[in-house]
Amino acid sequence: MAQRTDAGIGPPYDCLIHYLEKTMSDDLNNRGPADRARINLSEQHEINYWTVALGVPEDELRRLVAEAGNSAEAVREALAKKNPPSILIER
């Protein structure tokens, strides 16, 4: 395998550079969001991820983010308040 020589980068850093190149936030092959703590409505692949992950349509996701902010935790809390879990009571 050829070694990288640009910017004086040698063998100890080759696999780190390779990893960073493959996991960049704009890598459309990486289907999950770059930061799972934040919801980015500017990227369609992130909208697709969060609508499936939260089980809501895109317009509902946009409304939740507008109300709660882009924190995934805050959006989940807002969604839970809107749709509290149903309780099954057996008699």
Jmol script that loads the backbone (N, CA, C; Angstrom):
load data "model"
ATOM      1  N   MET A   1       0.843  -1.181   0.000  1.00  0.00           N
ATOM      2  CA  MET A   1       0.000   0.000   0.000  1.00  0.00           C
ATOM      3  C   MET A   1       0.888   1.244   0.000  1.00  0.00           C
ATOM      4  N   ALA A   2       0.585   2.199  -0.842  1.00  0.00           N
ATOM      5  CA  ALA A   2       1.353   3.428  -0.913  1.00  0.00           C
ATOM      6  C   ALA A   2       1.066   4.297   0.304  1.00  0.00           C
ATOM      7  N   GLN A   3       2.101   4.970   0.774  1.00  0.00           N
ATOM      8  CA  GLN A   3       1.942   5.850   1.924  1.00  0.00           C
ATOM      9  C   GLN A   3       1.586   7.240   1.450  1.00  0.00           C
ATOM     10  N   ARG A   4       0.793   7.923   2.274  1.00  0.00           N
ATOM     11  CA  ARG A   4       0.453   9.313   1.951  1.00  0.00           C
ATOM     12  C   ARG A   4       1.644  10.187   2.273  1.00  0.00           C
ATOM     13  N   THR A   5       1.938  11.113   1.404  1.00  0.00           N
ATOM     14  CA  THR A   5       3.056  12.006   1.649  1.00  0.00           C
ATOM     15  C   THR A   5       2.600  13.457   1.704  1.00  0.00           C
ATOM     16  N   ASP A   6       1.305  13.741   1.442  1.00  0.00           N
ATOM     17  CA  ASP A   6       0.841  15.112   1.470  1.00  0.00           C
ATOM     18  C   ASP A   6       0.874  15.632   2.911  1.00  0.00           C
ATOM     19  N   ALA A   7       1.313  16.844   3.108  1.00  0.00           N
ATOM     20  CA  ALA A   7       1.391  17.533   4.399  1.00  0.00           C
ATOM     21  C   ALA A   7       2.229  16.758   5.414  1.00  0.00           C
ATOM     22  N   GLY A   8       3.152  15.906   4.942  1.00  0.00           N
ATOM     23  CA  GLY A   8       4.009  15.185   5.855  1.00  0.00           C
ATOM     24  C   GLY A   8       3.309  14.121   6.684  1.00  0.00           C
ATOM     25  N   ILE A   9       2.153  13.666   6.265  1.00  0.00           N
ATOM     26  CA  ILE A   9       1.412  12.669   7.016  1.00  0.00           C
ATOM     27  C   ILE A   9       1.956  11.294   6.680  1.00  0.00           C
ATOM     28  N   GLY A  10       2.287  10.551   7.708  1.00  0.00           N
ATOM     29  CA  GLY A  10       2.885   9.243   7.507  1.00  0.00           C
ATOM     30  C   GLY A  10       1.995   8.117   7.977  1.00  0.00           C
ATOM     31  N   PRO A  11       2.551   6.930   8.056  1.00  0.00           N
ATOM     32  CA  PRO A  11       1.806   5.722   8.381  1.00  0.00           C
ATOM     33  C   PRO A  11       0.980   5.759   9.666  1.00  0.00           C
ATOM     34  N   PRO A  12       1.436   6.370  10.766  1.00  0.00           N
ATOM     35  CA  PRO A  12       0.603   6.284  11.973  1.00  0.00           C
ATOM     36  C   PRO A  12      -0.769   6.929  11.809  1.00  0.00           C
ATOM     37  N   TYR A  13      -0.892   7.858  10.891  1.00  0.00           N
ATOM     38  CA  TYR A  13      -2.144   8.591  10.757  1.00  0.00           C
ATOM     39  C   TYR A  13      -2.973   8.179   9.553  1.00  0.00           C
ATOM     40  N   ASP A  14      -2.461   7.284   8.737  1.00  0.00           N
ATOM     41  CA  ASP A  14      -3.176   6.894   7.525  1.00  0.00           C
ATOM     42  C   ASP A  14      -4.578   6.363   7.808  1.00  0.00           C
ATOM     43  N   CYS A  15      -4.709   5.485   8.798  1.00  0.00           N
ATOM     44  CA  CYS A  15      -6.039   4.911   9.015  1.00  0.00           C
ATOM     45  C   CYS A  15      -6.971   5.938   9.633  1.00  0.00           C
ATOM     46  N   LEU A  16      -6.466   6.883  10.433  1.00  0.00           N
ATOM     47  CA  LEU A  16      -7.310   7.952  10.975  1.00  0.00           C
ATOM     48  C   LEU A  16      -7.827   8.832   9.843  1.00  0.00           C
ATOM     49  N   ILE A  17      -6.953   9.199   8.929  1.00  0.00           N
ATOM     50  CA  ILE A  17      -7.365  10.026   7.794  1.00  0.00           C
ATOM     51  C   ILE A  17      -8.393   9.287   6.950  1.00  0.00           C
ATOM     52  N   HIS A  18      -8.153   8.005   6.705  1.00  0.00           N
ATOM     53  CA  HIS A  18      -9.103   7.206   5.938  1.00  0.00           C
ATOM     54  C   HIS A  18     -10.463   7.186   6.632  1.00  0.00           C
ATOM     55  N   TYR A  19     -10.473   6.986   7.961  1.00  0.00           N
ATOM     56  CA  TYR A  19     -11.725   6.973   8.725  1.00  0.00           C
ATOM     57  C   TYR A  19     -12.440   8.315   8.615  1.00  0.00           C
ATOM     58  N   LEU A  20     -11.722   9.413   8.793  1.00  0.00           N
ATOM     59  CA  LEU A  20     -12.347  10.734   8.721  1.00  0.00           C
ATOM     60  C   LEU A  20     -12.887  11.028   7.333  1.00  0.00           C
ATOM     61  N   GLU A  21     -12.172  10.605   6.308  1.00  0.00           N
ATOM     62  CA  GLU A  21     -12.647  10.813   4.946  1.00  0.00           C
ATOM     63  C   GLU A  21     -13.935  10.040   4.690  1.00  0.00           C
ATOM     64  N   LYS A  22     -14.070   8.861   5.283  1.00  0.00           N
ATOM     65  CA  LYS A  22     -15.245   8.022   5.066  1.00  0.00           C
ATOM     66  C   LYS A  22     -16.432   8.416   5.924  1.00  0.00           C
ATOM     67  N   THR A  23     -16.224   9.172   7.005  1.00  0.00           N
ATOM     68  CA  THR A  23     -17.321   9.499   7.920  1.00  0.00           C
ATOM     69  C   THR A  23     -17.644  10.986   7.939  1.00  0.00           C
ATOM     70  N   MET A  24     -17.263  11.702   6.931  1.00  0.00           N
ATOM     71  CA  MET A  24     -17.576  13.124   6.874  1.00  0.00           C
ATOM     72  C   MET A  24     -19.088  13.316   6.892  1.00  0.00           C
ATOM     73  N   SER A  25     -19.541  14.440   7.435  1.00  0.00           N
ATOM     74  CA  SER A  25     -20.969  14.675   7.570  1.00  0.00           C
ATOM     75  C   SER A  25     -21.682  14.762   6.218  1.00  0.00           C
ATOM     76  N   ASP A  26     -20.966  15.107   5.154  1.00  0.00           N
ATOM     77  CA  ASP A  26     -21.590  15.205   3.841  1.00  0.00           C
ATOM     78  C   ASP A  26     -21.509  13.903   3.055  1.00  0.00           C
ATOM     79  N   ASP A  27     -21.065  12.845   3.683  1.00  0.00           N
ATOM     80  CA  ASP A  27     -20.971  11.547   3.025  1.00  0.00           C
ATOM     81  C   ASP A  27     -22.370  10.962   2.893  1.00  0.00           C
ATOM     82  N   LEU A  28     -22.928  10.986   1.704  1.00  0.00           N
ATOM     83  CA  LEU A  28     -24.294  10.512   1.497  1.00  0.00           C
ATOM     84  C   LEU A  28     -24.417   9.001   1.611  1.00  0.00           C
ATOM     85  N   ASN A  29     -23.289   8.293   1.629  1.00  0.00           N
ATOM     86  CA  ASN A  29     -23.339   6.851   1.856  1.00  0.00           C
ATOM     87  C   ASN A  29     -23.534   6.530   3.334  1.00  0.00           C
ATOM     88  N   ASN A  30     -23.250   7.489   4.204  1.00  0.00           N
ATOM     89  CA  ASN A  30     -23.460   7.333   5.632  1.00  0.00           C
ATOM     90  C   ASN A  30     -24.903   7.743   5.906  1.00  0.00           C
ATOM     91  N   ARG A  31     -25.791   6.780   6.070  1.00  0.00           N
ATOM     92  CA  ARG A  31     -27.223   7.047   6.116  1.00  0.00           C
ATOM     93  C   ARG A  31     -27.719   7.706   7.394  1.00  0.00           C
ATOM     94  N   GLY A  32     -27.009   7.554   8.497  1.00  0.00           N
ATOM     95  CA  GLY A  32     -27.421   8.194   9.739  1.00  0.00           C
ATOM     96  C   GLY A  32     -26.921   9.625   9.789  1.00  0.00           C
ATOM     97  N   PRO A  33     -27.458  10.426  10.686  1.00  0.00           N
ATOM     98  CA  PRO A  33     -26.990  11.804  10.794  1.00  0.00           C
ATOM     99  C   PRO A  33     -25.581  11.857  11.371  1.00  0.00           C
ATOM    100  N   ALA A  34     -24.858  12.911  11.068  1.00  0.00           N
ATOM    101  CA  ALA A  34     -23.492  13.062  11.553  1.00  0.00           C
ATOM    102  C   ALA A  34     -23.474  13.229  13.071  1.00  0.00           C
ATOM    103  N   ASP A  35     -24.447  13.927  13.606  1.00  0.00           N
ATOM    104  CA  ASP A  35     -24.542  14.158  15.042  1.00  0.00           C
ATOM    105  C   ASP A  35     -25.928  13.715  15.477  1.00  0.00           C
ATOM    106  N   ARG A  36     -26.025  12.572  16.103  1.00  0.00           N
ATOM    107  CA  ARG A  36     -27.330  12.021  16.475  1.00  0.00           C
ATOM    108  C   ARG A  36     -28.015  12.797  17.589  1.00  0.00           C
ATOM    109  N   ALA A  37     -27.343  13.784  18.161  1.00  0.00           N
ATOM    110  CA  ALA A  37     -27.959  14.607  19.202  1.00  0.00           C
ATOM    111  C   ALA A  37     -28.711  15.797  18.609  1.00  0.00           C
ATOM    112  N   ARG A  38     -28.501  16.071  17.338  1.00  0.00           N
ATOM    113  CA  ARG A  38     -29.116  17.224  16.673  1.00  0.00           C
ATOM    114  C   ARG A  38     -29.868  16.778  15.424  1.00  0.00           C
ATOM    115  N   ILE A  39     -30.934  17.492  15.108  1.00  0.00           N
ATOM    116  CA  ILE A  39     -31.721  17.208  13.909  1.00  0.00           C
ATOM    117  C   ILE A  39     -31.467  18.337  12.920  1.00  0.00           C
ATOM    118  N   ASN A  40     -30.898  18.007  11.765  1.00  0.00           N
ATOM    119  CA  ASN A  40     -30.563  18.982  10.735  1.00  0.00           C
ATOM    120  C   ASN A  40     -31.599  18.887   9.624  1.00  0.00           C
ATOM    121  N   LEU A  41     -32.450  19.897   9.544  1.00  0.00           N
ATOM    122  CA  LEU A  41     -33.498  19.894   8.522  1.00  0.00           C
ATOM    123  C   LEU A  41     -33.009  20.424   7.179  1.00  0.00           C
ATOM    124  N   SER A  42     -31.724  20.724   7.061  1.00  0.00           N
ATOM    125  CA  SER A  42     -31.163  21.208   5.797  1.00  0.00           C
ATOM    126  C   SER A  42     -30.752  20.079   4.872  1.00  0.00           C
ATOM    127  N   GLU A  43     -30.632  18.874   5.410  1.00  0.00           N
ATOM    128  CA  GLU A  43     -30.170  17.730   4.624  1.00  0.00           C
ATOM    129  C   GLU A  43     -31.285  16.700   4.486  1.00  0.00           C
ATOM    130  N   GLN A  44     -31.650  16.375   3.256  1.00  0.00           N
ATOM    131  CA  GLN A  44     -32.761  15.446   3.023  1.00  0.00           C
ATOM    132  C   GLN A  44     -32.493  14.067   3.624  1.00  0.00           C
ATOM    133  N   HIS A  45     -31.241  13.589   3.558  1.00  0.00           N
ATOM    134  CA  HIS A  45     -30.966  12.264   4.119  1.00  0.00           C
ATOM    135  C   HIS A  45     -31.155  12.254   5.638  1.00  0.00           C
ATOM    136  N   GLU A  46     -30.918  13.391   6.301  1.00  0.00           N
ATOM    137  CA  GLU A  46     -31.180  13.457   7.734  1.00  0.00           C
ATOM    138  C   GLU A  46     -32.670  13.537   8.022  1.00  0.00           C
ATOM    139  N   ILE A  47     -33.412  14.252   7.195  1.00  0.00           N
ATOM    140  CA  ILE A  47     -34.873  14.293   7.349  1.00  0.00           C
ATOM    141  C   ILE A  47     -35.431  12.882   7.195  1.00  0.00           C
ATOM    142  N   ASN A  48     -34.946  12.159   6.191  1.00  0.00           N
ATOM    143  CA  ASN A  48     -35.393  10.774   5.986  1.00  0.00           C
ATOM    144  C   ASN A  48     -35.090   9.919   7.210  1.00  0.00           C
ATOM    145  N   TYR A  49     -33.896  10.059   7.764  1.00  0.00           N
ATOM    146  CA  TYR A  49     -33.502   9.280   8.941  1.00  0.00           C
ATOM    147  C   TYR A  49     -34.429   9.586  10.121  1.00  0.00           C
ATOM    148  N   TRP A  50     -34.617  10.882  10.424  1.00  0.00           N
ATOM    149  CA  TRP A  50     -35.386  11.256  11.617  1.00  0.00           C
ATOM    150  C   TRP A  50     -36.874  10.959  11.480  1.00  0.00           C
ATOM    151  N   THR A  51     -37.432  11.051  10.278  1.00  0.00           N
ATOM    152  CA  THR A  51     -38.853  10.710  10.139  1.00  0.00           C
ATOM    153  C   THR A  51     -39.080   9.234  10.429  1.00  0.00           C
ATOM    154  N   VAL A  52     -38.154   8.387   9.988  1.00  0.00           N
ATOM    155  CA  VAL A  52     -38.266   6.951  10.271  1.00  0.00           C
ATOM    156  C   VAL A  52     -37.976   6.679  11.746  1.00  0.00           C
ATOM    157  N   ALA A  53     -36.910   7.277  12.275  1.00  0.00           N
ATOM    158  CA  ALA A  53     -36.513   7.035  13.663  1.00  0.00           C
ATOM    159  C   ALA A  53     -37.596   7.466  14.651  1.00  0.00           C
ATOM    160  N   LEU A  54     -38.295   8.564  14.342  1.00  0.00           N
ATOM    161  CA  LEU A  54     -39.314   9.075  15.250  1.00  0.00           C
ATOM    162  C   LEU A  54     -40.726   8.636  14.864  1.00  0.00           C
ATOM    163  N   GLY A  55     -40.874   8.080  13.676  1.00  0.00           N
ATOM    164  CA  GLY A  55     -42.186   7.613  13.230  1.00  0.00           C
ATOM    165  C   GLY A  55     -43.169   8.736  12.943  1.00  0.00           C
ATOM    166  N   VAL A  56     -42.669   9.833  12.375  1.00  0.00           N
ATOM    167  CA  VAL A  56     -43.523  10.978  12.058  1.00  0.00           C
ATOM    168  C   VAL A  56     -43.294  11.402  10.610  1.00  0.00           C
ATOM    169  N   PRO A  57     -44.287  12.023   9.979  1.00  0.00           N
ATOM    170  CA  PRO A  57     -44.075  12.553   8.626  1.00  0.00           C
ATOM    171  C   PRO A  57     -43.189  13.809   8.680  1.00  0.00           C
ATOM    172  N   GLU A  58     -42.685  14.217   7.533  1.00  0.00           N
ATOM    173  CA  GLU A  58     -41.762  15.348   7.469  1.00  0.00           C
ATOM    174  C   GLU A  58     -42.361  16.632   8.036  1.00  0.00           C
ATOM    175  N   ASP A  59     -43.621  16.929   7.703  1.00  0.00           N
ATOM    176  CA  ASP A  59     -44.220  18.172   8.204  1.00  0.00           C
ATOM    177  C   ASP A  59     -44.327  18.172   9.731  1.00  0.00           C
ATOM    178  N   GLU A  60     -44.602  17.017  10.322  1.00  0.00           N
ATOM    179  CA  GLU A  60     -44.658  16.900  11.777  1.00  0.00           C
ATOM    180  C   GLU A  60     -43.255  17.073  12.376  1.00  0.00           C
ATOM    181  N   LEU A  61     -42.244  16.495  11.741  1.00  0.00           N
ATOM    182  CA  LEU A  61     -40.872  16.659  12.200  1.00  0.00           C
ATOM    183  C   LEU A  61     -40.484  18.133  12.187  1.00  0.00           C
ATOM    184  N   ARG A  62     -40.804  18.828  11.108  1.00  0.00           N
ATOM    185  CA  ARG A  62     -40.483  20.255  11.011  1.00  0.00           C
ATOM    186  C   ARG A  62     -41.194  21.059  12.096  1.00  0.00           C
ATOM    187  N   ARG A  63     -42.453  20.723  12.371  1.00  0.00           N
ATOM    188  CA  ARG A  63     -43.205  21.423  13.410  1.00  0.00           C
ATOM    189  C   ARG A  63     -42.585  21.183  14.786  1.00  0.00           C
ATOM    190  N   LEU A  64     -42.222  19.932  15.059  1.00  0.00           N
ATOM    191  CA  LEU A  64     -41.603  19.594  16.346  1.00  0.00           C
ATOM    192  C   LEU A  64     -40.276  20.314  16.537  1.00  0.00           C
ATOM    193  N   VAL A  65     -39.450  20.378  15.494  1.00  0.00           N
ATOM    194  CA  VAL A  65     -38.170  21.073  15.578  1.00  0.00           C
ATOM    195  C   VAL A  65     -38.397  22.573  15.767  1.00  0.00           C
ATOM    196  N   ALA A  66     -39.402  23.132  15.105  1.00  0.00           N
ATOM    197  CA  ALA A  66     -39.709  24.556  15.274  1.00  0.00           C
ATOM    198  C   ALA A  66     -40.135  24.851  16.717  1.00  0.00           C
ATOM    199  N   GLU A  67     -40.858  23.932  17.327  1.00  0.00           N
ATOM    200  CA  GLU A  67     -41.341  24.127  18.699  1.00  0.00           C
ATOM    201  C   GLU A  67     -40.261  23.840  19.743  1.00  0.00           C
ATOM    202  N   ALA A  68     -39.531  22.732  19.573  1.00  0.00           N
ATOM    203  CA  ALA A  68     -38.626  22.252  20.619  1.00  0.00           C
ATOM    204  C   ALA A  68     -37.157  22.577  20.361  1.00  0.00           C
ATOM    205  N   GLY A  69     -36.816  22.986  19.153  1.00  0.00           N
ATOM    206  CA  GLY A  69     -35.413  23.193  18.807  1.00  0.00           C
ATOM    207  C   GLY A  69     -34.858  21.964  18.109  1.00  0.00           C
ATOM    208  N   ASN A  70     -33.589  22.004  17.749  1.00  0.00           N
ATOM    209  CA  ASN A  70     -33.025  20.915  16.950  1.00  0.00           C
ATOM    210  C   ASN A  70     -32.405  19.799  17.789  1.00  0.00           C
ATOM    211  N   SER A  71     -32.556  19.857  19.100  1.00  0.00           N
ATOM    212  CA  SER A  71     -32.063  18.779  19.959  1.00  0.00           C
ATOM    213  C   SER A  71     -32.962  17.557  19.794  1.00  0.00           C
ATOM    214  N   ALA A  72     -32.357  16.415  19.475  1.00  0.00           N
ATOM    215  CA  ALA A  72     -33.136  15.185  19.290  1.00  0.00           C
ATOM    216  C   ALA A  72     -33.869  14.823  20.578  1.00  0.00           C
ATOM    217  N   GLU A  73     -33.231  15.031  21.721  1.00  0.00           N
ATOM    218  CA  GLU A  73     -33.859  14.718  23.003  1.00  0.00           C
ATOM    219  C   GLU A  73     -35.078  15.605  23.249  1.00  0.00           C
ATOM    220  N   ALA A  74     -34.952  16.904  22.960  1.00  0.00           N
ATOM    221  CA  ALA A  74     -36.082  17.826  23.144  1.00  0.00           C
ATOM    222  C   ALA A  74     -37.230  17.483  22.204  1.00  0.00           C
ATOM    223  N   VAL A  75     -36.914  17.090  20.986  1.00  0.00           N
ATOM    224  CA  VAL A  75     -37.949  16.703  20.024  1.00  0.00           C
ATOM    225  C   VAL A  75     -38.648  15.428  20.490  1.00  0.00           C
ATOM    226  N   ARG A  76     -37.877  14.468  20.994  1.00  0.00           N
ATOM    227  CA  ARG A  76     -38.491  13.233  21.521  1.00  0.00           C
ATOM    228  C   ARG A  76     -39.405  13.535  22.702  1.00  0.00           C
ATOM    229  N   GLU A  77     -38.980  14.453  23.586  1.00  0.00           N
ATOM    230  CA  GLU A  77     -39.817  14.827  24.728  1.00  0.00           C
ATOM    231  C   GLU A  77     -41.107  15.508  24.270  1.00  0.00           C
ATOM    232  N   ALA A  78     -40.991  16.408  23.287  1.00  0.00           N
ATOM    233  CA  ALA A  78     -42.183  17.080  22.761  1.00  0.00           C
ATOM    234  C   ALA A  78     -43.128  16.080  22.109  1.00  0.00           C
ATOM    235  N   LEU A  79     -42.570  15.117  21.408  1.00  0.00           N
ATOM    236  CA  LEU A  79     -43.373  14.086  20.764  1.00  0.00           C
ATOM    237  C   LEU A  79     -44.054  13.209  21.812  1.00  0.00           C
ATOM    238  N   ALA A  80     -43.353  12.888  22.892  1.00  0.00           N
ATOM    239  CA  ALA A  80     -43.930  12.068  23.959  1.00  0.00           C
ATOM    240  C   ALA A  80     -45.069  12.802  24.664  1.00  0.00           C
ATOM    241  N   LYS A  81     -44.936  14.115  24.828  1.00  0.00           N
ATOM    242  CA  LYS A  81     -46.010  14.904  25.443  1.00  0.00           C
ATOM    243  C   LYS A  81     -47.236  14.937  24.541  1.00  0.00           C
ATOM    244  N   LYS A  82     -46.981  15.003  23.247  1.00  0.00           N
ATOM    245  CA  LYS A  82     -48.082  15.044  22.282  1.00  0.00           C
ATOM    246  C   LYS A  82     -48.766  13.691  22.188  1.00  0.00           C
ATOM    247  N   ASN A  83     -47.990  12.620  22.235  1.00  0.00           N
ATOM    248  CA  ASN A  83     -48.507  11.259  22.096  1.00  0.00           C
ATOM    249  C   ASN A  83     -48.092  10.425  23.307  1.00  0.00           C
ATOM    250  N   PRO A  84     -48.719  10.641  24.463  1.00  0.00           N
ATOM    251  CA  PRO A  84     -48.316   9.831  25.632  1.00  0.00           C
ATOM    252  C   PRO A  84     -48.602   8.357  25.384  1.00  0.00           C
ATOM    253  N   PRO A  85     -47.787   7.480  25.954  1.00  0.00           N
ATOM    254  CA  PRO A  85     -48.016   6.040  25.745  1.00  0.00           C
ATOM    255  C   PRO A  85     -49.355   5.632  26.348  1.00  0.00           C
ATOM    256  N   SER A  86     -50.043   4.763  25.647  1.00  0.00           N
ATOM    257  CA  SER A  86     -51.333   4.307  26.154  1.00  0.00           C
ATOM    258  C   SER A  86     -51.093   3.239  27.216  1.00  0.00           C
ATOM    259  N   ILE A  87     -51.967   3.204  28.182  1.00  0.00           N
ATOM    260  CA  ILE A  87     -51.851   2.246  29.271  1.00  0.00           C
ATOM    261  C   ILE A  87     -52.985   1.238  29.137  1.00  0.00           C
ATOM    262  N   LEU A  88     -52.626  -0.017  29.141  1.00  0.00           N
ATOM    263  CA  LEU A  88     -53.612  -1.080  29.042  1.00  0.00           C
ATOM    264  C   LEU A  88     -53.947  -1.549  30.459  1.00  0.00           C
ATOM    265  N   ILE A  89     -55.197  -1.442  30.813  1.00  0.00           N
ATOM    266  CA  ILE A  89     -55.640  -1.868  32.139  1.00  0.00           C
ATOM    267  C   ILE A  89     -56.470  -3.120  31.970  1.00  0.00           C
ATOM    268  N   GLU A  90     -56.027  -4.182  32.581  1.00  0.00           N
ATOM    269  CA  GLU A  90     -56.774  -5.446  32.510  1.00  0.00           C
ATOM    270  C   GLU A  90     -57.663  -5.551  33.723  1.00  0.00           C
ATOM    271  N   ARG A  91     -58.846  -6.101  33.540  1.00  0.00           N
ATOM    272  CA  ARG A  91     -59.783  -6.285  34.662  1.00  0.00           C
ATOM    273  C   ARG A  91     -59.975  -7.740  34.901  1.00  0.00           C
TER     274      ARG A  91
END
end "model"
wireframe off; spacefill off
backbone 0.3
color backbone group
